[in-house]
């Protein structure tokens, strides 16, 4: 099967398996935003880029040019990451910043293709401790037990998982645009 055929298959499988999860996560995010809460995201590598992209869609705009800017931030500040990693180790880079910025009722969206990244999973632990809504976007083998809501892409290939994460985040953006 070539890459395009794999993409189509994973898209179909993911939608079939995760349709309700995507709707549930969208509802959680919309309710939090309507309550004046913020969305905080984290991830490493390509997942960091997805986190930044989603935050930009909320603070800027997705497709609705008349929507008000919404509070969202990706925890990808290079200075913070390198300082925290240097002083405390990399596993706590997102958790420490989330401890400073997260509040009860906010949403943490942690993105990890493997679902095993300690820096990402530790952010979910802090999020739970702070009574935040915790969401994990991951692949088939992700550690869903760390999150209130988990969307597990039905693939073990990083590239296919990242493609689906981008699509899922855009689907959530559509739900947010519709709500605002």
Contact map, one row per residue, 1 for C-alpha under 8 A:
111011000000000000000000000000000000000000000000000000000000000000000000000000000000000000000000000000000000000000000000000000000000000000000000000000000000000000000000000000000000
111111000000000000000000000000000000000000000000000000000000000000000000000000000000000000000000000000000000000000000000000000000000000000000000000000000000000000000000000000000000
111111100000000000000000000000000000000000000000000000000000000000000000000000000000000000000000000000000000000000000000000000000000000000000000000000000000000000000000000000000000
011111110000000000000000000000000000000000000000000000000000000000000000000000000000000000000000000000000000000000000000000000000000000000000000000000000000000000000000000000000000
111111111000000000000000000000000000000000000000000000000000000000000000000000000000000000000000000000000000000000000000000000000000000000000000000000000000000000000000000000000000
111111111100000000000000000000000000000000000000000000000000000000000000000000000000000000000000000000000000000000000000000000000000000000000000000000000000000100000000000000000000
001111111110000000000000000000000000000000000000000000000000000000000000000000000000000000000000000000000000000000000000000000000000000000000000000000000000000100100000000000000000
000111111111000000000000000000000000000000000000000000000000000000000000000000000000000000000000000000000000000000000000000000000000000000000000000000000000000000000000000000000000
000011111111100000000000000000000000000000000000000000000000000000000000000000000000000000000000000000000000000000000000000000000000000000000000000000000000000000000000000000000000
000001111111110000000000000000000000000000000000000000000000000000000000000000000000000000000000000000000000000000000000000000000000000000000000000000001110000100010000000000000000
000000111111111000000000000000000000000000000000000000000000000000000000000000000000000000000000000000000000000000000000000000000000000000000000000000000000000000010000000000000000
000000011111111100000000000000000000000000000000000000000000000000000000000000000000000000000000000000000000000000000000000000000000000000000000000000000000000000000000000000000000
000000001111111110000000000000000000000000000000000000000000000000000000000000000000000000000000000000000000000000000000000000000000000000000000000000000100000000000000000000000000
000000000111111111100000000000000000000000000000000000000000000000000000000000000000000000000000000000000000000000000000000000000000000000000000000000011100000000010000000000000000
000000000011111111100000000000000000000000000000000000000000000000000000000000000000000000000000000000000000000000000000000000000000000000000000000000000000000000000000000000000000
000000000001111111100000000000000000000000000000000000000000000000000000000000000000000000000000000000000000000000000000000000000000000000000000000000000000000000000000000000000000
000000000000111111110000000000000000000000000000000000000000000000000000000000000000000000000000000000000000000000000000000000000000000000000000000000000100000000000000000000000000
000000000000011111111100000000000000000000000000000000000000000000000000000000000000000000000000000000000000000000000000000000000000000000000000000000111000000000000000000000000000
000000000000011111111110000000000000000000000000000000000000000000000000000000000000000000000000000000000000000000000000000000000000000000000000000000000000000000000000000000000000
000000000000000011111111000000000000000000000000000000000000000000000000000000000000000000000000000000000000000000000000000000000000000000000000000000000000000000000000000000000000
000000000000000001111111100000000000000000000000000000000000000000000000000000000000000000000000000000000000000000000000000000000000000000000000000011100000000000000000000000000000
000000000000000001111111110000000000000000000000000000000000000000000000000000000000000000000000000000000000000000000000000000000000000000000000000000100000000000000001001100000000
000000000000000000111111111000000000000000000000000000000000000000000000000000000000000000000000000000000000000000000000000000000000000000000000000000000000000000000000000100000000
000000000000000000011111111100000000000000000000000000000000000000000000000000000000000000000000000000000000000000000000000000000000000000000000000000000000000000000000000000000000
000000000000000000001111111110000000000000000000000000000000000000000000000000000000000000000000000000000000000000000000000000000000001000000000000010000000000000000000000100000000
000000000000000000000111111111000000000000000000000000000000000000000000000000000000000000000000000000000000000000000000000000000000000000000000000000000000000000000000000100110000
000000000000000000000011111111100000000000000000000000000000000000000000000000000000000000000000000000000000000000000000000000000000000000000000000000000000000000000000000000000000
000000000000000000000001111111110000000000000000000000000000000000000000000000000000000000000000000000000000000000000000000000000000100000000000000000000000000000000000000000000000
000000000000000000000000111111111000001000000000000000000000000000000000000000000000000000000000000000000010000000000000000000000000000000000000000000000000000000000000000000010000
000000000000000000000000011111111100000000000000000000000000000000000000000000000000000000000000000000000000000000000000000000000000000000000000000000000000000000000000000000110010
000000000000000000000000001111111110000000000000000000000000000000000000000000000000000000000000000000000000000000000000000000000000000000000000000000000000000000000000000000000000
000000000000000000000000000111111111110000000000000000000000000000000000000000000000000000000000000000001110000000000000000000000000000000000000000000000000000000000000000000000000
000000000000000000000000000011111111111000000000000000000000000000000110000000000000000000000000000000000000000000000000000000000000000000000000000000000000000000000000000000000000
000000000000000000000000000001111111100000000000000000000000000000000000000000000000000000000000000000000000000000000000000000000000000000000000000000000000000000000000000000000000
000000000000000000000000000000111111100000000000000000000000000000000000000000000000000000000000000000000000000000000000000000000000000000000000000000000000000000000000000000000000
000000000000000000000000000000011111110000000000000000000000000000000000000000000000000000000000000000000000000000000000000000000000000000000000000000000000000000000000000000000000
000000000000000000000000000000011111111000000000000000000000000000000010000000000000000000000000000000001110000000000000000000000000000000000000000000000000000000000000000000000000
000000000000000000000000000000011001111100000000000000000000000000000111100000000000000000000000000000000110000000000000000000000000000000000000000000000000000000000000000000000000
000000000000000000000000000010001000111110000000000000100000000000000011100000000000000000000000000000000111100000000000000000000000000000000000000000000000000000000000000000000000
000000000000000000000000000000000000011111000000000000100000000000000001111000000000000000000000010001000111100000000000000000000000000000000000000000000000000000000000000000000000
000000000000000000000000000000000000001111100000001100100000000000000001111000000000000000000000000000000001111000000000000000000000000000000000000000000000000000000000000000000000
000000000000000000000000000000000000000111110011001000000000000000000000011100000000000000000100000000000001111000000001000000000000000000000000000000000000000000000000000000000000
000000000000000000000000000000000000000011111111111000000000000000000000000000000000000000000000000000000000011100000001000000000000000000000000000000000000000000000000000000000000
000000000000000000000000000000000000000001111111100000000000000000000000000000000000000000000000000000000000001100000001000000000000000000000000000000000000000000000000000000000000
000000000000000000000000000000000000000000111111100000000000000000000000000000000000000000000000000000000000000000000000000000000000000000000000000000000000000000000000000000000000
000000000000000000000000000000000000000000111111110000000000000000000000000000000000000000000000000000000000000000000000000000000000000000000000000000000000000001000000000000000000
000000000000000000000000000000000000000001111111111000000000000000000000000000000000000000000000000000000000001110000000000000000000000000000000000000000000000001000000000000000000
000000000000000000000000000000000000000001111111111100000000000000000000010100000000000000000000000000000000001000000000000000000000000000000000000000000000000000000000000000000000
000000000000000000000000000000000000000000111111111110000000000000000000000000000000000000000000000000000000000000000000000000000000000000000000000000000000000000000000000000000000
000000000000000000000000000000000000000000100111111111000000000000000000000000000000000000000000000000000000000000000000000000000000000000000000000000000000000000001100000000000000
000000000000000000000000000000000000000011100011111111100000000000000000010000000000000000000000000000000000001000000000000000000000000000000000000000000000000000000000000000000000
000000000000000000000000000000000000000010000001111111110000000000000000110100000000000000000000000000000000000000000000000000000000000000000000000000000000000000000000000000000000
000000000000000000000000000000000000000000000000111111111000000000000000000000000000000000000000000000000000000000000000000000000000000000000000000000000000000000000000000000000000
000000000000000000000000000000000000000000000000011111111100000000000000000000000000000000000000000000000000000000000000000000000000000000000000000000000000000000000000110010000000
000000000000000000000000000000000000001110000000001111111110000000000001110000000000000000000000000000000000000000000000000000000000000000000000000000000000000000000000000000000000
000000000000000000000000000000000000000000000000000111111111100000000001000000000000000000000000000000000000000000000000000000000000000000000000000000000000000000000000000000000000
000000000000000000000000000000000000000000000000000011111111110000000000000000000000000000000000000000000000000000000000000000000000000000000000000000000000000000000000000010000000
000000000000000000000000000000000000000000000000000001111111110000001111000000000000000000000000000000000000000000000000000000000000000000000000000000000000000000000000000010000000
000000000000000000000000000000000000000000000000000000111111100000001111000000000000000000000000000000000000000000000000000000000000000000000000000000000000000000000000000000000000
000000000000000000000000000000000000000000000000000000011111110000001100000000000000000000000000000000000000000000000000000000000000000000000000000000000000000000000000000000000000
000000000000000000000000000000000000000000000000000000011111111110101000000000000000000000000000000000000000000000000000000000000000000000000000000000000000000000000000000000000000
000000000000000000000000000000000000000000000000000000001101111110000000000000000000000000000000000000000000000000000000000000000000000000000000000000000000000000000000000011001000
000000000000000000000000000000000000000000000000000000000000111110000000000000000000000000000000000000000000000000000000000000000000000000000000000000000000000000000000000001001000
000000000000000000000000000000000000000000000000000000000000111111100000000000000000000000000000000000000000000000000000000000000000000000000000000000000000000000000000000000001000
000000000000000000000000000000000000000000000000000000000000111111100000000000000000000000000000000000000000000000000000000000000000000000000000000000000000000000000000000000000000
000000000000000000000000000000000000000000000000000000000000000111110000000000000000000000000000000000000000000000000000000000000000000000000000000000000000000000000000000000000000
000000000000000000000000000000000000000000000000000000000000100111111000000000000000000000000000000000000000000000000000000000000000000000000000000000000000000000000000000000001001
000000000000000000000000000000000000000000000000000000000000000001111100000000000000000000000000000000000000000000000000000000000000000000000000000000000000000000000000000000000001
000000000000000000000000000000000000000000000000000000000111100000111110000000000000000000000000000000000000000000000000000000000000000000000000000000000000000000000000000000000000
000000000000000000000000000000001000010000000000000000000111000000011111000000000000000000000000000000000000000000000000000000000000000000000000000000000000000000000000000000000000
000000000000000000000000000000001000111000000000000000000110000000001111100000000000000000000000000000000000000000000000000000000000000000000000000000000000000000000000000000000000
000000000000000000000000000000000000011110000000000000110110000000000111110000000000000000000000000000000000000000000000000000000000000000000000000000000000000000000000000000000000
000000000000000000000000000000000000011110000000000100100000000000000011111000000000000000000000000000000000000000000000000000000000000000000000000000000000000000000000000000000000
000000000000000000000000000000000000000111000001001100100000000000000001111110000000000000000000000000000000000000000000000000000000000000000000000000000000000000000000000000000000
000000000000000000000000000000000000000111000000000000000000000000000000111110000000000000000100110000000000000000000000000000000000000000000000000000000000000000000000000000000000
000000000000000000000000000000000000000001000001000100000000000000000000011111011000000000000000000000000000000000000000000000000000000000000000000000000000000000000000000000000000
000000000000000000000000000000000000000000000000000000000000000000000000011111111000000000000000000000000000000000000000000000000000000000000000000000000000000000000000000000000000
000000000000000000000000000000000000000000000000000000000000000000000000000111111100000000000000000000000000000000000000000000000000000000000000000000000000000000000000000000000000
000000000000000000000000000000000000000000000000000000000000000000000000000011111110000000000000000000000000000000000000000000000000000000000000000000000000000000000000000000000000
000000000000000000000000000000000000000000000000000000000000000000000000000111111111000000001000100000000000000000000000000000000000000000000000000000000000000000000000000000000000
000000000000000000000000000000000000000000000000000000000000000000000000000111111111100001001100000000000000000000000000000000000000000000000000000000000000000000000000000000000000
000000000000000000000000000000000000000000000000000000000000000000000000000001111111110000000000000000000000000000000000000000000000000000000000000000000000000000000000000000000000
000000000000000000000000000000000000000000000000000000000000000000000000000000111111111000000000000000000000000000000000000000000000000000000000000000000000000000000000000000000000
000000000000000000000000000000000000000000000000000000000000000000000000000000011111111111011001000000000000000000000000000000000000000000000000000000000000000000000000000000000000
000000000000000000000000000000000000000000000000000000000000000000000000000000001111111111111000000000000000000000000000000000000000000000000000000000000000000000000000000000000000
000000000000000000000000000000000000000000000000000000000000000000000000000000000111111111000000000000000000000000000000000000000000000000000000000000000000000000000000000000000000
000000000000000000000000000000000000000000000000000000000000000000000000000000000011111110000000000000000000000000000000000000000000000000000000000000000000000000000000000000000000
000000000000000000000000000000000000000000000000000000000000000000000000000000000001111111011000000000000000000000000000000000000000000000000000000000000000000000000000000000000000
000000000000000000000000000000000000000000000000000000000000000000000000000000000001111111111000000000000000000000000000000000000000000000000000000000000000000000000000000000000000
000000000000000000000000000000000000000000000000000000000000000000000000000000001001110111111000000000000000000000000010000000000000000000000000000000000000000000000000000000000000
000000000000000000000000000000000000000000000000000000000000000000000000000000000000100011111100000000000000000000000111010000000000000000000000000000000000000000000000000000000000
000000000000000000000000000000000000000000000000000000000000000000000000000000000001100111111111000000000000000000000110011000000000000000000000000000000000000000000000000000000000
000000000000000000000000000000000000000000000000000000000000000000000000000000011001100111111111100000000000000000000010000000000000000000000000000000000000000000000000000000000000
000000000000000000000000000000000000000001000000000000000000000000000000001000001000000000111111110000000000000000000011011000000000000000000000000000000000000000000000000000000000
000000000000000000000000000000000000000000000000000000000000000000000000000000000000000000011111111000000000000000000011011111000000000000000000000000000000000000000000000000000000
000000000000000000000000000000000000000000000000000000000000000000000000000000000001000000011111111100000000000000000000001000000000000000000000000000000000000000000000000000000000
000000000000000000000000000000000000000000000000000000000000000000000000001000010000000000001111111110000000000000000000000000000000000000000000000000000000000000000000000000000000
000000000000000000000000000000000000000100000000000000000000000000000000001000000000000000000111111111000000000000000000001001100000000000000000000000000000000000000000000000000000
000000000000000000000000000000000000000000000000000000000000000000000000000000000000000000000011111111000000000000000000000001100100000000000000000000000000000000000000000000000000
000000000000000000000000000000000000000000000000000000000000000000000000000000000000000000000001111111000000000000000000000000000000000000000000000000000000000000000000000000000000
000000000000000000000000000000000000000000000000000000000000000000000000000000000000000000000000111111100000000000000000000000000000000000000000000000000000000000000000000000000000
000000000000000000000000000000000000000100000000000000000000000000000000000000000000000000000000011111110100000000000000000000100101000000000000000000000000000000000000000000000000
000000000000000000000000000000000000000000000000000000000000000000000000000000000000000000000000000011111100000000000000000000000111000000000000000000000000000000000000000000000000
000000000000000000000000000000000000000000000000000000000000000000000000000000000000000000000000000001111100000000000000000000000111000000000000000000000000000000000000000000000000
000000000000000000000000000000010000100000000000000000000000000000000000000000000000000000000000000000111110000000000000000000000011100000000000000000000000000000000000000000000000
000000000000000000000000000000010000111100000000000000000000000000000000000000000000000000000000000001111111000000000000000000000001100000000000000000000000000000000000000000000000
000000000000000000000000000010010000111100000000000000000000000000000000000000000000000000000000000000001111100000000000000000100001111000000000000000000000000000000000000000000000
000000000000000000000000000000000000001111000000000000000000000000000000000000000000000000000000000000000111110000000000001100100001111000000000000000000000000000000000000000000000
000000000000000000000000000000000000001111000000000000000000000000000000000000000000000000000000000000000011111000000000000000000000011110000000000000000000000000000000000000000000
000000000000000000000000000000000000000011100000000000000000000000000000000000000000000000000000000000000001111100000001101100000000011110000000000000000000000000000000000000000000
000000000000000000000000000000000000000011110011001000000000000000000000000000000000000000000000000000000000111110100001000000000000000111000000000000000000000000000000000000000000
000000000000000000000000000000000000000000110010000000000000000000000000000000000000000000000000000000000000011111111001000000000000000111100100000000000000000000000000000000000000
000000000000000000000000000000000000000000000010000000000000000000000000000000000000000000000000000000000000001111100000000000000000000011100100000000000000010011000000000000000000
000000000000000000000000000000000000000000000000000000000000000000000000000000000000000000000000000000000000000111111000000000000000000001111100000000000001010000000000000000000000
000000000000000000000000000000000000000000000000000000000000000000000000000000000000000000000000000000000000001111111000100000000000000111101111000000000000000000000000000000000000
000000000000000000000000000000000000000000000000000000000000000000000000000000000000000000000000000000000000000101111101100000000000000000000110000000000000000000000000000000000000
000000000000000000000000000000000000000000000000000000000000000000000000000000000000000000000000000000000000000101111111100000000000000000000000000000000000000000000000000000000000
000000000000000000000000000000000000000000000000000000000000000000000000000000000000000000110000000000000000000000011111110000000000000000000000000000000000000000000000000000000000
000000000000000000000000000000000000000000000000000000000000000000000000000000000000000001111110000000000000000000001111111000000000000000000000000000000000000000000000000000000000
000000000000000000000000000000000000000001110000000000000000000000000000000000000000000000100110000000000000011100011111111100000000000000000000000000000000000000000000000000000000
000000000000000000000000000000000000000000000000000000000000000000000000000000000000000000000000000000000000010000111111111110000000000000000000010000000000000000000000000000000000
000000000000000000000000000000000000000000000000000000000000000000000000000000000000000000110110000000000000000000000111111111000000000000000000000000000000000000000000000000000000
000000000000000000000000000000000000000000000000000000000000000000000000000000000000000000010111010000000001010000000011111111100000000000000000000000000000000000000000000000000000
000000000000000000000000000000000000000000000000000000000000000000000000000000000000000000000010000000000001010000000001111111110000011000000000011000000000000000000000000000000000
000000000000000000000000000000000000000000000000000000000000000000000000000000000000000000000010000000000000000000000000111111111000000000000000010000000000000000000000000000000000
000000000000000000000000000000000000000000000000000000000000000000000000000000000000000000000010011000000000000000000000011111111100000000000000000000000000000000000000000000000000
000000000000000000000000000000000000000000000000000000000000000000000000000000000000000000000000011001000011000000000000001111111111110000000000000000000000000000000000000000000000
000000000000000000000000000000000000000000000000000000000000000000000000000000000000000000000000000000000000000000000000000111111111110000000000000000000000000000000000000000000000
000000000000000000000000000000000000000000000000000000000000000000000000000000000000000000000000000000000000000000000000000011111111000000000000000000000000000000000000000000000000
000000000000000000000000000000000000000000000000000000000000000000000000000000000000000000000000001001110000000000000000000001111111000000000000000000000000000000000000000000000000
000000000000000000000000000000000000000000000000000000000000000000000000000000000000000000000000000000111000000000000000000000111111100000000000000000000000000000000000000000000000
000000000000000000000000000000000000000000000000000000000000000000000000000000000000000000000000000001111111000000000000000000111111110000000000000000000000000000000000000000000000
000000000000000000000000000100000000000000000000000000000000000000000000000000000000000000000000000000001111000000000000000000110011111000000000000100000000000000000000000000000000
000000000000000000000000000000000000000000000000000000000000000000000000000000000000000000000000000000000011110000000000000100110001111100000000001110000000000000000000000000000000
000000000000000000000000100000000000000000000000000000000000000000000000000000000000000000000000000000000011110000000000000100000000111110000000001111100000000000000000000000000000
000000000000000000000000000000000000000000000000000000000000000000000000000000000000000000000000000000000000111100100000000000000000011111000001011011100000000000000000000000000000
000000000000000000000000000000000000000000000000000000000000000000000000000000000000000000000000000000000000111110100000000000000000001111100000000001111000000000001000000000000000
000000000000000000000000000000000000000000000000000000000000000000000000000000000000000000000000000000000000001111100000000000000000000111111100000001111000000010001000000000000000
000000000000000000000000000000000000000000000000000000000000000000000000000000000000000000000000000000000000000111100000000000000000000011111100000000111111010010000000000000000000
000000000000000000000000000000000000000000000000000000000000000000000000000000000000000000000000000000000000000001000000000000000000000001111100000000011111000000000000000000000000
000000000000000000000000000000000000000000000000000000000000000000000000000000000000000000000000000000000000000001100000000000000000000001111110000000010001000000000000000000000000
000000000000000000000000000000000000000000000000000000000000000000000000000000000000000000000000000000000000000111110000000000000000000001111111000000010000000000000000000000000000
000000000000000000000000000000000000000000000000000000000000000000000000000000000000000000000000000000000000000000110000000000000000000000001111110000000000000000000000000000000000
000000000000000000000000000000000000000000000000000000000000000000000000000000000000000000000000000000000000000000100000000000000000000100000111111011000000000000000000000000000000
000000000000000000000000000000000000000000000000000000000000000000000000000000000000000000000000000000000000000000000000000000000000000000000011111100000000000000000000000000000000
000000000000000000000000000000000000000000000000000000000000000000000000000000000000000000000000000000000000000000000000100110000000000100000011111100000000000000000000000000000000
000000000000000000000000000000000000000000000000000000000000000000000000000000000000000000000000000000000000000000000000000100000000011100000001111111000000000000000000000000000000
000000000000000000000000000000000000000000000000000000000000000000000000000000000000000000000000000000000000000000000000000000000000111000000000111111000000000000000000000000000000
000000000000000000001000100000000000000000000000000000000000000000000000000000000000000000000000000000000000000000000000000000000000011100000001001111100000000000000000000000000000
000000000000000000001000000000000000000000000000000000000000000000000000000000000000000000000000000000000000000000000000000000000000001111000001001111110000000000000000000000000000
000000000000000001001100000000000000000000000000000000000000000000000000000000000000000000000000000000000000000000000000000000000000001111100000000011111000000000000000000000000000
000000000000010001000000000000000000000000000000000000000000000000000000000000000000000000000000000000000000000000000000000000000000000011111100000001111100000000000000000000000000
000000000100010001000000000000000000000000000000000000000000000000000000000000000000000000000000000000000000000000000000000000000000000011110000000000111110000010011000000000000000
000000000100110010000000000000000000000000000000000000000000000000000000000000000000000000000000000000000000000000000000000000000000000000110000000000011111000010000000000000000000
000000000100000000000000000000000000000000000000000000000000000000000000000000000000000000000000000000000000000000000000000000000000000000110000000000001111110110000000000000000000
000000000000000000000000000000000000000000000000000000000000000000000000000000000000000000000000000000000000000001000000000000000000000000111000000000000111110110000000000000000000
000000000000000000000000000000000000000000000000000000000000000000000000000000000000000000000000000000000000000000000000000000000000000000000000000000000011111110000000000000000000
000000000000000000000000000000000000000000000000000000000000000000000000000000000000000000000000000000000000000011000000000000000000000000100000000000000011111111000000000000000000
000000000000000000000000000000000000000000000000000000000000000000000000000000000000000000000000000000000000000000000000000000000000000000000000000000000000111111100000000000000000
000001100100000000000000000000000000000000000000000000000000000000000000000000000000000000000000000000000000000000000000000000000000000000000000000000000011111111110000000000000000
000000000000000000000000000000000000000000000000000000000000000000000000000000000000000000000000000000000000000010000000000000000000000001100000000000001111111111111000000000000000
000000000000000000000000000000000000000000000110000000000000000000000000000000000000000000000000000000000000000010000000000000000000000000000000000000000000011111111100000000000000
000000100000000000000000000000000000000000000000000000000000000000000000000000000000000000000000000000000000000000000000000000000000000000000000000000000000001111111110000000000000
000000000110010000000000000000000000000000000000000000000000000000000000000000000000000000000000000000000000000000000000000000000000000000000000000000001000000111111111000000000000
000000000000000000000000000000000000000000000000010000000000000000000000000000000000000000000000000000000000000000000000000000000000000011000000000000001000000011111111100000000000
000000000000000000000000000000000000000000000000010000000000000000000000000000000000000000000000000000000000000000000000000000000000000000000000000000000000000001111111110000000000
000000000000000000000000000000000000000000000000000000000000000000000000000000000000000000000000000000000000000000000000000000000000000000000000000000000000000000111111111000000000
000000000000000000000100000000000000000000000000000000000000000000000000000000000000000000000000000000000000000000000000000000000000000000000000000000000000000000011111111100000000
000000000000000000000000000000000000000000000000000001000000000000000000000000000000000000000000000000000000000000000000000000000000000000000000000000000000000000001111111110000000
000000000000000000000000000000000000000000000000000001000000000000000000000000000000000000000000000000000000000000000000000000000000000000000000000000000000000000000111111111000000
000000000000000000000100000000000000000000000000000000000000000000000000000000000000000000000000000000000000000000000000000000000000000000000000000000000000000000000011111111100000
000000000000000000000110110000000000000000000000000000000000000000000000000000000000000000000000000000000000000000000000000000000000000000000000000000000000000000000001111111110000
000000000000000000000000000000000000000000000000000001001100010000000000000000000000000000000000000000000000000000000000000000000000000000000000000000000000000000000000111111111000
000000000000000000000000000000000000000000000000000000000000011000000000000000000000000000000000000000000000000000000000000000000000000000000000000000000000000000000000011111111100
000000000000000000000000010001000000000000000000000000000000000000000000000000000000000000000000000000000000000000000000000000000000000000000000000000000000000000000000001111111110
000000000000000000000000010011000000000000000000000000000000000000000000000000000000000000000000000000000000000000000000000000000000000000000000000000000000000000000000000111111111
000000000000000000000000000000000000000000000000000000000000011100100000000000000000000000000000000000000000000000000000000000000000000000000000000000000000000000000000000011111111
000000000000000000000000000000000000000000000000000000000000000000000000000000000000000000000000000000000000000000000000000000000000000000000000000000000000000000000000000001111111
000000000000000000000000000001000000000000000000000000000000000000000000000000000000000000000000000000000000000000000000000000000000000000000000000000000000000000000000000000111111
000000000000000000000000000000000000000000000000000000000000000000110000000000000000000000000000000000000000000000000000000000000000000000000000000000000000000000000000000000011111
